[in-house]
Amino acid sequence: MLEQIQVSNFAALGQDIDQCKVDALKEQAVNAVEKLEKGTGEGNDFLGWLHLPSSITEAELSDIEATAKSLRESCEFVVAIGIGGSYLGAKAVIEALSDSFDAYKPGNCKVLFAGNNIGEDYLADLMDLLKGHKFGIIVISKSGTTTEPAIAFRLLKDMLEQQEGKEVASKRIVAITDAKKGALRSLATQEGYKTYVIPDNVGGRFSVLTPVGLLPIAVAGYDVKALVAGAVEIENGDDENVFTYAQTRNALYQAGKKIEILVNFCPRLHYLAEWWKQLYGESEGKDHLGIFPASVDFTTDLHSMGQWIQDGERTIFETVLSVGDMSHSVIIPNDDANLDGLNFLAGKHVDEVNKMAELGTRLAHVDGGVPNLLITIPALTERYLGQLIYFFEKACGVSGYILGVNPFNQPGVEAYKKNMFALLNKPGYEAESKAIQAKLSK
């Protein structure tokens, strides 16, 4: 049998819900999959991710690998510029696969990120690091006018051109953008940048398996063909894991569990949780509905958030990401003095201790009234991360339809932009500016 990620809900059942309440949502889950497959549900113009893994050709992946190789060979640093789904997926995979201290080690080309904030000190620090070094840019934006990445690109493009000249800079800038329209597409055509297309029918938070995520991941030195192959395995498999997750979390929501905490016991999964939070928060949080997605890094956060999770308000449930095999082997030594009292652990792998902390925590939290789902990942490899990414994407679509919302739009994210543009006196926002000033003067 092909080894895959596994999802179980046995520790989620009990005082809050039973299997009958989960099973009662099966028909809705099946209908949700049918809506996805037939494109009959809300947001059906953004379903390009659904069969994306199996539609990516070997030639397309080879072209991405060739571009990545060229950037790696000519650059010490490559800055991926994007925000939200235009950076989180790549960041999640790279962090999950990387040496935890890679940033401090010389050698391979480093992938850095910008355009995900408007931090002046952050950009100044980045530019100071890049000064005098060979660097390239991957700029990711459908429009080319999104404020955060546009500011970062303007600054870094100018810096690169001043350091290397326009001709060299044009060879070290790759634009991932709309196929035909937008400011970035026009600039890329004008300057002769290598380009890749963000499909019109794939939203940013579902874009990690497009060039948006695949190119930075390949630049970091990881196997994008294996990543996509893992996603294909879940795309072509049955939906039982998807149903288990989507039905259980919605049954818990109906039982009053309004917050889902994604838990990891592996530090490399921190940014996978950040990607997951955007995927579910932006997909389900609308019409005054939706499970609030939060995350914690255990055992670290057991010494901070652990008290609240164990004994706080019972409006939460946990989804635990458990990694089977570690990449390394570290054995705890014996110490003759045993002043720390840890000789009972001598000869054990560090991960064995971590796994017992994981099981002990799950048992304690369930006893404390916190339902638990469990997602088991055989190992942190490209293949299994591809499986996990596609699993979460499909479960998100199914869960959103069960909830009764359009999982593929995000009308609420525009509200802050309108106010920001008005406050900055952007042309065309004069009426909004006057309205804001009137509010602030009260």
C-alpha positions in Angstrom: 0.0 0.0 0.0 1.3 3.5 -0.9 2.3 5.3 2.2 0.5 8.6 2.8 -0.5 11.1 5.4 -3.3 9.8 7.7 -6.1 11.6 9.5 -7.9 10.3 12.5 -10.5 11.9 14.9 -10.8 9.3 17.6 -9.7 11.7 20.3 -12.2 14.3 19.0 -15.2 12.2 19.9 -16.6 12.1 23.3 -18.5 14.6 25.5 -18.8 17.2 22.7 -19.7 15.2 19.7 -20.1 11.5 18.7 -19.6 9.7 15.4 -23.3 10.1 14.6 -22.9 13.9 14.5 -19.8 13.5 12.2 -21.6 11.0 10.0 -24.6 13.4 9.7 -22.4 15.7 7.7 -21.3 13.0 5.2 -24.0 13.8 2.6 -22.9 17.5 2.8 -19.3 16.5 2.3 -20.1 14.3 -0.7 -22.2 17.1 -2.2 -19.3 19.5 -1.6 -16.9 17.3 -3.5 -19.5 17.0 -6.3 -19.7 20.9 -6.4 -15.9 21.1 -6.7 -15.7 18.4 -9.4 -18.6 19.8 -11.4 -17.9 23.4 -10.7 -21.4 24.2 -9.6 -20.7 25.8 -6.2 -19.9 29.4 -5.3 -16.5 30.6 -6.4 -16.3 28.0 -9.2 -14.2 30.4 -11.3 -11.3 29.8 -8.8 -11.1 26.0 -9.0 -7.9 25.8 -11.1 -6.1 24.3 -8.1 -8.3 21.2 -8.0 -6.7 19.3 -10.8 -3.5 21.4 -11.0 -1.0 18.7 -9.7 -2.0 16.2 -12.4 -2.1 18.8 -15.1 1.5 20.1 -14.6 3.7 18.7 -17.3 7.2 17.3 -17.1 8.3 20.1 -19.5 6.9 22.8 -17.3 8.6 21.4 -14.2 11.9 21.0 -16.1 11.7 24.7 -17.2 11.2 25.8 -13.6 14.2 23.7 -12.5 16.3 25.2 -15.3 15.4 28.8 -14.2 16.1 27.9 -10.6 19.5 26.5 -11.6 20.4 29.6 -13.5 19.5 31.8 -10.5 21.4 29.6 -8.0 24.5 29.6 -10.1 24.5 33.4 -10.6 23.3 34.6 -7.2 24.3 34.4 -3.6 20.8 35.5 -2.6 17.4 35.3 -4.4 14.6 37.5 -2.9 11.1 36.2 -3.5 8.8 39.2 -3.4 5.1 38.5 -2.6 2.5 38.6 0.1 0.0 36.2 1.5 -0.3 33.1 -0.7 2.4 34.5 -2.9 5.0 33.8 -0.3 3.6 31.6 2.5 3.5 28.3 0.6 7.0 28.6 -0.6 8.2 29.7 2.8 6.4 26.8 4.5 8.0 24.1 2.2 11.4 25.6 2.3 11.4 25.9 6.1 10.1 22.4 6.5 12.8 20.9 4.4 15.7 23.2 5.4 18.5 22.8 7.9 17.3 24.8 10.9 20.5 26.9 10.9 21.0 27.1 7.1 20.9 30.9 7.3 24.1 30.9 9.3 26.0 28.5 7.1 28.0 29.6 4.1 27.6 28.1 0.6 24.4 27.5 -1.2 22.2 30.4 -2.6 19.8 31.6 0.1 16.2 32.3 -0.6 15.0 35.4 1.2 11.5 37.0 1.4 10.3 40.6 1.0 7.0 42.3 0.1 5.1 40.6 2.9 5.2 43.7 5.1 5.7 47.4 5.0 8.5 47.4 7.6 11.1 50.2 6.9 13.7 48.6 9.2 13.1 45.2 7.6 13.7 46.5 4.1 16.7 48.6 5.2 18.2 45.5 6.9 17.6 43.4 3.8 19.1 46.0 1.5 22.1 46.3 3.8 22.6 42.5 3.6 22.4 42.5 -0.2 24.7 45.5 -0.7 27.8 44.4 -2.7 26.4 40.8 -3.1 25.1 39.1 -6.2 21.4 38.7 -5.9 18.3 38.0 -8.0 14.6 38.7 -7.6 11.5 36.6 -8.1 8.6 39.1 -8.1 5.1 37.6 -7.7 2.0 39.6 -8.3 -1.0 39.3 -10.6 -1.4 43.0 -10.9 2.0 44.4 -10.0 0.3 47.1 -8.0 -0.3 45.4 -4.6 1.2 47.9 -2.2 3.6 45.7 -0.1 5.3 43.8 -2.9 5.3 46.8 -5.2 7.2 48.9 -2.7 9.7 46.1 -2.1 10.2 45.5 -5.9 10.7 49.1 -6.7 13.4 49.4 -4.0 15.2 46.1 -4.9 14.9 46.5 -8.6 16.5 50.0 -8.4 19.3 48.6 -6.2 20.0 45.6 -8.5 20.1 47.9 -11.5 22.5 50.3 -9.8 24.8 47.4 -8.7 24.8 45.4 -11.8 23.4 47.5 -14.6 20.0 47.1 -16.4 21.2 44.3 -18.7 22.5 42.0 -16.0 19.5 42.9 -13.7 17.0 41.9 -16.4 18.5 38.4 -16.5 18.3 38.1 -12.7 14.7 39.2 -12.3 11.9 36.6 -12.9 8.3 37.8 -12.9 5.4 35.6 -12.0 2.2 37.4 -13.0 -0.9 37.6 -15.1 -0.7 36.1 -18.6 -1.7 39.2 -20.5 -2.5 42.2 -18.4 -1.3 44.3 -15.4 1.6 46.6 -14.6 4.0 43.8 -13.9 3.2 42.0 -17.1 3.9 45.3 -19.0 7.2 45.9 -17.2 8.3 42.3 -17.8 7.6 42.5 -21.5 9.4 45.9 -21.7 12.5 44.8 -19.8 12.7 41.2 -21.1 12.3 39.4 -17.8 11.8 35.7 -17.8 8.1 35.2 -16.8 5.7 32.6 -15.5 2.0 32.8 -15.3 -0.3 32.8 -12.3 -3.4 31.0 -13.6 -6.5 33.2 -13.6 -8.5 30.5 -11.9 -6.1 29.9 -9.0 -6.3 32.2 -5.9 -3.2 33.2 -4.1 -3.7 30.9 -1.1 -4.1 27.9 -3.4 -1.1 28.8 -5.6 1.8 27.0 -3.9 1.8 24.2 -6.6 2.0 26.8 -9.4 5.3 28.6 -10.3 4.4 31.0 -7.4 5.6 28.4 -4.9 7.5 26.0 -7.1 10.2 28.4 -8.4 11.4 29.7 -5.0 11.3 26.1 -3.7 13.4 24.9 -6.6 15.8 27.8 -6.1 16.2 26.7 -2.5 17.4 23.3 -3.9 14.4 21.1 -3.3 12.7 18.6 -5.6 9.6 20.2 -7.0 8.8 17.1 -9.1 8.5 15.0 -6.0 6.4 17.7 -4.3 3.9 17.7 -7.2 4.0 13.9 -7.4 2.9 13.8 -3.7 0.0 16.1 -4.4 -1.0 14.0 -7.4 -1.3 10.9 -5.1 -3.9 12.7 -2.9 -5.7 14.2 -5.9 -6.1 10.8 -7.5 -6.8 9.0 -4.2 -10.1 8.6 -2.2 -11.5 11.4 -0.1 -11.8 9.6 3.2 -9.1 11.7 5.0 -10.7 14.8 3.5 -14.1 13.8 4.8 -12.8 12.9 8.2 -11.2 16.3 8.7 -13.8 18.4 7.1 -16.8 16.7 8.8 -15.2 16.5 12.2 -14.1 20.1 12.3 -17.6 21.3 11.2 -19.3 19.0 13.7 -17.1 20.5 16.5 -17.9 24.0 15.3 -21.6 23.2 15.5 -21.0 22.0 19.0 -19.5 25.3 20.0 -15.8 24.8 19.3 -15.1 28.1 17.5 -11.3 28.0 17.5 -9.0 25.4 15.8 -5.4 25.3 17.0 -3.0 23.6 14.6 -0.3 22.0 16.7 3.1 20.9 15.7 5.9 19.2 17.7 8.5 19.8 15.0 10.0 23.4 14.8 10.4 23.1 11.0 6.6 23.2 10.6 6.1 26.7 12.0 5.5 28.3 8.6 3.3 25.4 7.4 1.0 26.5 10.1 1.2 30.1 8.9 0.3 29.0 5.4 -2.6 26.9 6.9 -3.9 29.9 8.8 -4.2 32.0 5.7 -5.8 29.1 3.7 -8.5 28.5 6.3 -8.9 32.0 7.7 -9.3 33.6 4.3 -11.5 30.8 2.9 -14.0 30.4 5.8 -14.0 33.7 7.7 -17.0 35.4 6.1 -20.7 36.1 6.5 -19.9 36.3 10.3 -19.1 32.5 10.2 -16.0 30.4 10.4 -13.7 28.6 12.7 -10.9 30.8 13.9 -7.5 29.3 12.8 -4.7 29.6 15.4 -1.4 27.7 15.8 1.2 26.7 18.4 4.7 25.2 18.4 5.0 22.5 21.0 6.6 21.8 23.3 7.8 25.5 23.3 4.3 26.9 23.7 3.4 24.4 26.4 5.4 26.7 28.6 3.3 29.8 27.6 0.0 28.9 25.9 -0.2 25.5 27.6 -2.0 26.7 30.6 -4.8 28.4 28.6 -5.2 25.4 26.4 -5.4 23.0 29.3 -7.7 25.0 31.6 -9.1 28.0 29.7 -12.5 28.5 28.0 -13.6 25.3 26.3 -14.2 26.8 22.9 -11.2 25.2 21.2 -10.2 22.0 19.5 -6.7 20.9 18.3 -5.5 19.4 15.1 -2.1 17.9 15.8 0.5 17.4 13.0 2.7 14.4 14.0 5.8 13.6 12.0 6.8 9.9 11.9 10.5 9.8 11.1 13.1 12.5 11.7 15.9 13.3 9.2 18.6 12.9 11.9 19.5 10.7 14.9 20.6 12.2 18.2 21.0 10.0 21.2 20.9 11.3 24.8 24.2 10.4 26.6 24.7 9.0 30.1 26.2 11.3 32.7 27.9 9.8 35.7 27.0 12.7 38.0 23.4 12.8 36.8 22.9 16.2 38.5 20.0 17.0 36.1 18.4 13.7 36.9 18.1 12.8 33.2 19.9 9.4 33.2 16.5 7.7 32.8 16.6 9.1 29.3 20.1 8.0 28.5 20.3 5.9 25.3 17.0 7.3 24.0 16.6 9.3 20.8 15.6 12.9 21.3 12.6 12.3 19.1 11.4 9.4 21.4 11.2 11.9 24.2 9.4 14.4 21.9 6.9 11.7 20.8 6.1 10.9 24.4 5.6 14.6 25.1 3.3 14.7 22.1 1.2 11.8 23.3 1.2 12.9 26.9 0.0 16.4 25.8 -2.8 15.0 23.7 -4.0 12.8 26.5 -3.9 15.7 29.0 -5.7 18.1 26.7 -8.4 15.5 25.8 -8.9 14.9 29.5 -9.2 18.6 30.0 -12.0 18.9 27.4 -10.1 19.8 24.3 -11.0 17.5 21.3 -8.1 16.4 19.2 -7.7 15.4 15.6 -4.5 13.8 14.5 -2.7 14.2 11.1 0.3 11.9 10.7 3.0 12.7 8.2 5.4 9.8 7.6 8.4 12.2 7.2 9.3 15.7 6.2 10.0 15.1 2.5 8.9 16.8 -0.7 6.5 14.0 -1.4 4.7 14.1 1.9 4.6 17.8 2.0 3.0 17.7 -1.5 0.4 15.3 -0.1 -0.3 17.5 3.0 -0.7 20.7 0.9 -3.2 19.2 -1.5 -5.0 17.5 1.4 -5.5 20.8 3.2 -6.5 22.6 0.0 -9.2 20.1 -0.9 -10.5 19.7 2.7 -10.7 23.5 2.8 -13.0 23.6 -0.2 -15.2 20.8 1.2 -15.3 22.4 4.7 -16.2 25.8 3.3 -19.1 24.4 1.4 -20.3 22.4 4.5 -20.1 25.7 6.4 -22.2 27.4 3.8 -19.8 30.1 2.5 -17.9 30.7 -0.7 -14.4 29.4 0.2 -12.7 31.0 -2.8 -13.3 34.8 -2.4 -12.0 37.2 0.2 -14.1 40.4 0.1 -13.0 41.5 3.6 -9.4 42.0 2.8 -10.1 45.1 0.7 -11.5 47.2 3.6 -8.1 48.2 5.1 -6.7 49.0 1.6 -9.4 51.5 0.9 -8.7 53.3 4.2 -4.9 53.1 3.7 -5.1 54.6 0.2 -7.4 57.4 1.5 -5.0 58.2 4.3 -2.1 58.3 1.9 -4.0 60.6 -0.4 -3.9 58.2 -3.4 -5.6 59.8 -6.4 -9.2 58.7 -6.7 -9.8 58.3 -3.0 -10.7 61.9 -2.2 -14.2 61.2 -1.0 -13.0 58.4 1.3 -10.2 60.6 2.6 -12.8 63.3 3.6 -15.0 60.7 5.3 -12.1 59.4 7.3 -10.9 62.8 8.4 -14.4 63.6 9.6 -14.4 60.4 11.7 -11.0 61.2 13.2 -11.9 64.7 14.0 -14.8 63.7 16.3 
